[in-house]
Amino acid sequence: MNTSRFDSLWLRVGGTSDGAMVIIDILTDHYNESHRSYHTAEHIEHCLRTYDQVALELGANDAVEMALWFHDLVHMPGHVDNEARSAEQFRSLSNGQLTTHYMETVERLIRSTQHLTLSDNLDEQFVCDVDLNGLAKPWDTFIADTHLLRQEDETIDNTTFQAGLRHFFNRLLDRPHIYGTSWFRARGETTARKNIKRLLTDMEFLWPHK
């Protein structure tokens, strides 16, 4: 992971260099956990590259960038509270270094990446759209990412895995838009919807019921 980038961000928002060194090691350890296949350091790096591109239009936002670093810090397959626990971990690690207002903002942004609703808050739209950017990748890349998600959930059967995907993706399709910002809608909405619908159609072929 990009240690110098995190160090710069942490210092910009009021943290110390020593604190940044400790936390980047914790982030690296978590994102390199052996059970992860998709929610890895590579995913975070992809999110940060996307953030850099979008920030040219929407503007740089240190809280959004920080939330992207931490949003998958805790990832336990099958658990529904990973985002909440990631937010709590951020609070624990940053407490005493960053302001209360800033910590609360980042916690809110991390929790928003559960994608339960389409937020009307621009910062939440920004971080959520970056996290969902992979849905608009070319089909071969999109389906390869989905297979990585399957690898993370090896302890559940195909029927349960399919049910979880259907619930999540149908919730996205039921929205007026998958993406909250006009930047992502213009560039990815059509492809993301096409990928999701194709996956829902092909799901039983890809992961047969056992």
DONU-26635 format. One record per residue (C-alpha): residue number from 1; residue in three letters; x negated, y negated, z. Coordinates in Angstrom, 3 decimals, padded with zeros to 6 digits, m for minus. Layout:
BEGIN
@resi: NUM	resn: ALA	c1: X	c2: Y	c3: Z
...
//
This chain:
BEGIN
@resi: 1	resn: MET	c1: 000.000	c2: 000.000	c3: 000.000
@resi: 2	resn: ASN	c1: m001.125	c2: m003.560	c3: m000.677
@resi: 3	resn: THR	c1: m002.675	c2: m004.515	c3: 002.650
@resi: 4	resn: SER	c1: m003.713	c2: m008.020	c3: 001.600
@resi: 5	resn: ARG	c1: m000.235	c2: m008.807	c3: 000.309
@resi: 6	resn: PHE	c1: 001.393	c2: m007.724	c3: 003.570
@resi: 7	resn: ASP	c1: m001.198	c2: m009.602	c3: 005.602
@resi: 8	resn: SER	c1: m000.453	c2: m012.812	c3: 003.657
@resi: 9	resn: LEU	c1: 003.290	c2: m012.393	c3: 004.147
@resi: 10	resn: TRP	c1: 002.952	c2: m011.651	c3: 007.855
@resi: 11	resn: LEU	c1: 000.783	c2: m014.722	c3: 008.399
@resi: 12	resn: ARG	c1: 003.148	c2: m016.940	c3: 006.383
@resi: 13	resn: VAL	c1: 006.077	c2: m016.085	c3: 008.639
@resi: 14	resn: GLY	c1: 004.182	c2: m016.661	c3: 011.858
@resi: 15	resn: GLY	c1: 002.540	c2: m013.357	c3: 012.686
@resi: 16	resn: THR	c1: m001.090	c2: m012.670	c3: 013.494
@resi: 17	resn: SER	c1: m003.712	c2: m010.970	c3: 011.376
@resi: 18	resn: ASP	c1: m004.288	c2: m008.348	c3: 014.074
@resi: 19	resn: GLY	c1: m000.564	c2: m007.643	c3: 014.160
@resi: 20	resn: ALA	c1: m000.461	c2: m007.270	c3: 010.398
@resi: 21	resn: MET	c1: m003.288	c2: m004.700	c3: 010.485
@resi: 22	resn: VAL	c1: m001.425	c2: m002.552	c3: 013.008
@resi: 23	resn: ILE	c1: 001.894	c2: m002.761	c3: 011.186
@resi: 24	resn: ILE	c1: 000.573	c2: m002.019	c3: 007.691
@resi: 25	resn: ASP	c1: m000.947	c2: 001.182	c3: 009.105
@resi: 26	resn: ILE	c1: 002.464	c2: 002.117	c3: 010.551
@resi: 27	resn: LEU	c1: 004.192	c2: 001.359	c3: 007.254
@resi: 28	resn: THR	c1: 001.656	c2: 003.424	c3: 005.343
@resi: 29	resn: ASP	c1: 002.029	c2: 006.384	c3: 007.703
@resi: 30	resn: HIS	c1: 005.823	c2: 006.340	c3: 007.414
@resi: 31	resn: TYR	c1: 005.954	c2: 006.023	c3: 003.633
@resi: 32	resn: ASN	c1: 003.422	c2: 008.840	c3: 003.277
@resi: 33	resn: GLU	c1: 005.439	c2: 011.298	c3: 005.386
@resi: 34	resn: SER	c1: 005.345	c2: 014.764	c3: 003.861
@resi: 35	resn: HIS	c1: 009.126	c2: 015.155	c3: 003.544
@resi: 36	resn: ARG	c1: 009.452	c2: 012.098	c3: 001.283
@resi: 37	resn: SER	c1: 009.653	c2: 012.432	c3: m002.470
@resi: 38	resn: TYR	c1: 011.483	c2: 009.284	c3: m003.561
@resi: 39	resn: HIS	c1: 011.445	c2: 006.955	c3: m000.541
@resi: 40	resn: THR	c1: 007.677	c2: 006.611	c3: m000.687
@resi: 41	resn: ALA	c1: 005.086	c2: 003.852	c3: m000.913
@resi: 42	resn: GLU	c1: 005.556	c2: 003.993	c3: m004.680
@resi: 43	resn: HIS	c1: 009.210	c2: 003.006	c3: m004.266
@resi: 44	resn: ILE	c1: 008.213	c2: 000.056	c3: m002.084
@resi: 45	resn: GLU	c1: 005.586	c2: m001.021	c3: m004.609
@resi: 46	resn: HIS	c1: 008.176	c2: m000.808	c3: m007.404
@resi: 47	resn: CYS	c1: 010.560	c2: m002.936	c3: m005.334
@resi: 48	resn: LEU	c1: 007.862	c2: m005.549	c3: m004.750
@resi: 49	resn: ARG	c1: 006.984	c2: m005.711	c3: m008.449
@resi: 50	resn: THR	c1: 010.660	c2: m006.192	c3: m009.251
@resi: 51	resn: TYR	c1: 010.937	c2: m008.829	c3: m006.539
@resi: 52	resn: ASP	c1: 008.011	c2: m010.749	c3: m008.060
@resi: 53	resn: GLN	c1: 009.695	c2: m010.756	c3: m011.450
@resi: 54	resn: VAL	c1: 013.077	c2: m011.877	c3: m010.136
@resi: 55	resn: ALA	c1: 011.604	c2: m014.466	c3: m007.767
@resi: 56	resn: LEU	c1: 010.475	c2: m016.443	c3: m010.801
@resi: 57	resn: GLU	c1: 014.155	c2: m017.241	c3: m011.363
@resi: 58	resn: LEU	c1: 015.818	c2: m016.862	c3: m007.960
@resi: 59	resn: GLY	c1: 012.929	c2: m018.282	c3: m005.963
@resi: 60	resn: ALA	c1: 010.518	c2: m016.651	c3: m003.540
@resi: 61	resn: ASN	c1: 012.104	c2: m015.567	c3: m000.281
@resi: 62	resn: ASP	c1: 009.867	c2: m014.282	c3: 002.508
@resi: 63	resn: ALA	c1: 012.782	c2: m012.690	c3: 004.385
@resi: 64	resn: VAL	c1: 013.822	c2: m010.712	c3: 001.298
@resi: 65	resn: GLU	c1: 010.236	c2: m009.607	c3: 000.696
@resi: 66	resn: MET	c1: 009.838	c2: m008.551	c3: 004.325
@resi: 67	resn: ALA	c1: 013.084	c2: m006.586	c3: 004.203
@resi: 68	resn: LEU	c1: 011.831	c2: m004.726	c3: 001.144
@resi: 69	resn: TRP	c1: 008.687	c2: m003.657	c3: 003.006
@resi: 70	resn: PHE	c1: 010.753	c2: m002.258	c3: 005.875
@resi: 71	resn: HIS	c1: 014.077	c2: m001.142	c3: 004.396
@resi: 72	resn: ASP	c1: 013.127	c2: 002.538	c3: 004.129
@resi: 73	resn: LEU	c1: 010.714	c2: 002.638	c3: 007.057
@resi: 74	resn: VAL	c1: 012.864	c2: 005.296	c3: 008.718
@resi: 75	resn: HIS	c1: 014.075	c2: 007.993	c3: 006.356
@resi: 76	resn: MET	c1: 015.524	c2: 011.160	c3: 007.784
@resi: 77	resn: PRO	c1: 017.367	c2: 013.212	c3: 005.136
@resi: 78	resn: GLY	c1: 021.045	c2: 013.626	c3: 005.886
@resi: 79	resn: HIS	c1: 021.167	c2: 010.797	c3: 008.433
@resi: 80	resn: VAL	c1: 023.521	c2: 007.870	c3: 007.817
@resi: 81	resn: ASP	c1: 021.755	c2: 005.455	c3: 010.150
@resi: 82	resn: ASN	c1: 018.362	c2: 005.207	c3: 008.445
@resi: 83	resn: GLU	c1: 018.835	c2: 001.537	c3: 007.538
@resi: 84	resn: ALA	c1: 019.968	c2: 000.641	c3: 011.048
@resi: 85	resn: ARG	c1: 017.011	c2: 002.475	c3: 012.536
@resi: 86	resn: SER	c1: 014.640	c2: 000.799	c3: 010.079
@resi: 87	resn: ALA	c1: 016.017	c2: m002.588	c3: 011.165
@resi: 88	resn: GLU	c1: 015.514	c2: m001.647	c3: 014.793
@resi: 89	resn: GLN	c1: 011.939	c2: m000.585	c3: 014.076
@resi: 90	resn: PHE	c1: 011.271	c2: m003.906	c3: 012.383
@resi: 91	resn: ARG	c1: 012.613	c2: m005.718	c3: 015.444
@resi: 92	resn: SER	c1: 010.457	c2: m003.622	c3: 017.766
@resi: 93	resn: LEU	c1: 007.284	c2: m004.167	c3: 015.738
@resi: 94	resn: SER	c1: 007.796	c2: m007.892	c3: 015.180
@resi: 95	resn: ASN	c1: 009.160	c2: m008.842	c3: 018.602
@resi: 96	resn: GLY	c1: 006.889	c2: m011.382	c3: 020.263
@resi: 97	resn: GLN	c1: 005.259	c2: m012.387	c3: 016.983
@resi: 98	resn: LEU	c1: 008.081	c2: m013.742	c3: 014.816
@resi: 99	resn: THR	c1: 010.953	c2: m016.068	c3: 015.644
@resi: 100	resn: THR	c1: 014.281	c2: m014.665	c3: 016.760
@resi: 101	resn: HIS	c1: 016.090	c2: m016.294	c3: 013.841
@resi: 102	resn: TYR	c1: 013.703	c2: m014.792	c3: 011.295
@resi: 103	resn: MET	c1: 013.884	c2: m011.324	c3: 012.860
@resi: 104	resn: GLU	c1: 017.686	c2: m011.430	c3: 012.837
@resi: 105	resn: THR	c1: 017.701	c2: m012.466	c3: 009.187
@resi: 106	resn: VAL	c1: 015.393	c2: m009.643	c3: 008.134
@resi: 107	resn: GLU	c1: 017.325	c2: m007.119	c3: 010.220
@resi: 108	resn: ARG	c1: 020.546	c2: m008.165	c3: 008.472
@resi: 109	resn: LEU	c1: 018.918	c2: m007.786	c3: 005.064
@resi: 110	resn: ILE	c1: 017.545	c2: m004.339	c3: 005.904
@resi: 111	resn: ARG	c1: 020.973	c2: m003.173	c3: 007.086
@resi: 112	resn: SER	c1: 022.560	c2: m004.467	c3: 003.876
@resi: 113	resn: THR	c1: 020.581	c2: m001.902	c3: 001.863
@resi: 114	resn: GLN	c1: 023.058	c2: 000.721	c3: 003.004
@resi: 115	resn: HIS	c1: 025.109	c2: m000.717	c3: 000.116
@resi: 116	resn: LEU	c1: 028.479	c2: m000.343	c3: 001.807
@resi: 117	resn: THR	c1: 029.924	c2: m003.468	c3: 000.179
@resi: 118	resn: LEU	c1: 029.072	c2: m005.992	c3: m002.509
@resi: 119	resn: SER	c1: 027.920	c2: m008.934	c3: m000.420
@resi: 120	resn: ASP	c1: 028.684	c2: m012.556	c3: m001.241
@resi: 121	resn: ASN	c1: 025.431	c2: m013.612	c3: 000.467
@resi: 122	resn: LEU	c1: 022.710	c2: m014.390	c3: m002.081
@resi: 123	resn: ASP	c1: 019.835	c2: m013.082	c3: 000.067
@resi: 124	resn: GLU	c1: 021.652	c2: m009.783	c3: 000.619
@resi: 125	resn: GLN	c1: 022.455	c2: m009.587	c3: m003.089
@resi: 126	resn: PHE	c1: 018.787	c2: m010.169	c3: m003.887
@resi: 127	resn: VAL	c1: 017.422	c2: m007.416	c3: m001.643
@resi: 128	resn: CYS	c1: 020.176	c2: m004.935	c3: m002.540
@resi: 129	resn: ASP	c1: 019.807	c2: m005.512	c3: m006.272
@resi: 130	resn: VAL	c1: 016.065	c2: m004.927	c3: m006.060
@resi: 131	resn: ASP	c1: 016.668	c2: m001.688	c3: m004.150
@resi: 132	resn: LEU	c1: 019.217	c2: m000.523	c3: m006.763
@resi: 133	resn: ASN	c1: 017.122	c2: m001.585	c3: m009.721
@resi: 134	resn: GLY	c1: 016.161	c2: 002.035	c3: m010.384
@resi: 135	resn: LEU	c1: 019.727	c2: 002.778	c3: m011.462
@resi: 136	resn: ALA	c1: 019.089	c2: 000.736	c3: m014.598
@resi: 137	resn: LYS	c1: 015.921	c2: 002.566	c3: m015.642
@resi: 138	resn: PRO	c1: 015.901	c2: 004.606	c3: m018.872
@resi: 139	resn: TRP	c1: 017.792	c2: 007.881	c3: m018.425
@resi: 140	resn: ASP	c1: 014.691	c2: 010.116	c3: m018.235
@resi: 141	resn: THR	c1: 013.235	c2: 007.991	c3: m015.431
@resi: 142	resn: PHE	c1: 016.575	c2: 007.649	c3: m013.674
@resi: 143	resn: ILE	c1: 017.201	c2: 011.396	c3: m013.634
@resi: 144	resn: ALA	c1: 013.604	c2: 012.101	c3: m012.557
@resi: 145	resn: ASP	c1: 014.184	c2: 009.807	c3: m009.565
@resi: 146	resn: THR	c1: 017.406	c2: 011.668	c3: m008.783
@resi: 147	resn: HIS	c1: 015.540	c2: 014.969	c3: m008.765
@resi: 148	resn: LEU	c1: 013.113	c2: 013.426	c3: m006.271
@resi: 149	resn: LEU	c1: 016.087	c2: 012.523	c3: m004.077
@resi: 150	resn: ARG	c1: 017.215	c2: 016.149	c3: m004.303
@resi: 151	resn: GLN	c1: 013.790	c2: 017.316	c3: m003.121
@resi: 152	resn: GLU	c1: 014.152	c2: 015.191	c3: 000.007
@resi: 153	resn: ASP	c1: 017.411	c2: 016.956	c3: 000.860
@resi: 154	resn: GLU	c1: 016.269	c2: 020.552	c3: 000.398
@resi: 155	resn: THR	c1: 017.888	c2: 021.620	c3: 003.652
@resi: 156	resn: ILE	c1: 021.409	c2: 021.056	c3: 002.272
@resi: 157	resn: ASP	c1: 023.111	c2: 023.064	c3: m000.458
@resi: 158	resn: ASN	c1: 023.928	c2: 021.784	c3: m003.930
@resi: 159	resn: THR	c1: 027.604	c2: 021.339	c3: m003.120
@resi: 160	resn: THR	c1: 026.852	c2: 019.044	c3: m000.197
@resi: 161	resn: PHE	c1: 024.231	c2: 017.140	c3: m002.192
@resi: 162	resn: GLN	c1: 026.664	c2: 016.596	c3: m005.056
@resi: 163	resn: ALA	c1: 029.384	c2: 015.409	c3: m002.693
@resi: 164	resn: GLY	c1: 027.068	c2: 012.824	c3: m001.179
@resi: 165	resn: LEU	c1: 025.987	c2: 011.523	c3: m004.577
@resi: 166	resn: ARG	c1: 029.566	c2: 011.357	c3: m005.824
@resi: 167	resn: HIS	c1: 030.667	c2: 009.411	c3: m002.774
@resi: 168	resn: PHE	c1: 027.825	c2: 006.905	c3: m003.110
@resi: 169	resn: PHE	c1: 028.036	c2: 006.439	c3: m006.862
@resi: 170	resn: ASN	c1: 031.810	c2: 006.268	c3: m007.068
@resi: 171	resn: ARG	c1: 031.708	c2: 003.548	c3: m004.427
@resi: 172	resn: LEU	c1: 029.338	c2: 001.582	c3: m006.657
@resi: 173	resn: LEU	c1: 031.470	c2: 002.145	c3: m009.759
@resi: 174	resn: ASP	c1: 034.576	c2: 000.956	c3: m007.924
@resi: 175	resn: ARG	c1: 033.028	c2: m002.471	c3: m007.426
@resi: 176	resn: PRO	c1: 033.629	c2: m005.244	c3: m009.952
@resi: 177	resn: HIS	c1: 029.823	c2: m005.226	c3: m010.356
@resi: 178	resn: ILE	c1: 027.067	c2: m002.907	c3: m009.157
@resi: 179	resn: TYR	c1: 024.677	c2: m005.841	c3: m008.942
@resi: 180	resn: GLY	c1: 025.412	c2: m008.985	c3: m006.999
@resi: 181	resn: THR	c1: 023.143	c2: m011.421	c3: m008.844
@resi: 182	resn: SER	c1: 023.649	c2: m012.588	c3: m012.408
@resi: 183	resn: TRP	c1: 019.967	c2: m011.809	c3: m013.117
@resi: 184	resn: PHE	c1: 020.422	c2: m008.098	c3: m012.494
@resi: 185	resn: ARG	c1: 023.908	c2: m007.932	c3: m013.997
@resi: 186	resn: ALA	c1: 022.656	c2: m009.370	c3: m017.268
@resi: 187	resn: ARG	c1: 019.728	c2: m006.966	c3: m017.471
@resi: 188	resn: GLY	c1: 020.910	c2: m003.784	c3: m015.796
@resi: 189	resn: GLU	c1: 024.640	c2: m003.524	c3: m015.179
@resi: 190	resn: THR	c1: 025.538	c2: m001.744	c3: m018.429
@resi: 191	resn: THR	c1: 022.665	c2: 000.735	c3: m018.246
@resi: 192	resn: ALA	c1: 023.223	c2: 001.463	c3: m014.562
@resi: 193	resn: ARG	c1: 026.909	c2: 002.240	c3: m015.103
@resi: 194	resn: LYS	c1: 026.095	c2: 004.419	c3: m018.101
@resi: 195	resn: ASN	c1: 023.458	c2: 006.360	c3: m016.146
@resi: 196	resn: ILE	c1: 025.766	c2: 006.893	c3: m013.172
@resi: 197	resn: LYS	c1: 028.681	c2: 008.091	c3: m015.306
@resi: 198	resn: ARG	c1: 026.429	c2: 010.475	c3: m017.217
@resi: 199	resn: LEU	c1: 025.018	c2: 011.844	c3: m013.958
@resi: 200	resn: LEU	c1: 028.488	c2: 012.399	c3: m012.516
@resi: 201	resn: THR	c1: 029.428	c2: 014.304	c3: m015.680
@resi: 202	resn: ASP	c1: 026.251	c2: 016.418	c3: m015.740
@resi: 203	resn: MET	c1: 025.938	c2: 016.989	c3: m012.003
@resi: 204	resn: GLU	c1: 027.211	c2: 020.554	c3: m011.827
@resi: 205	resn: PHE	c1: 024.887	c2: 021.574	c3: m014.656
@resi: 206	resn: LEU	c1: 021.909	c2: 019.931	c3: m012.985
@resi: 207	resn: TRP	c1: 022.596	c2: 021.373	c3: m009.526
@resi: 208	resn: PRO	c1: 024.918	c2: 024.381	c3: m009.862
@resi: 209	resn: HIS	c1: 027.038	c2: 025.398	c3: m006.906
@resi: 210	resn: LYS	c1: 025.509	c2: 028.325	c3: m005.073
//
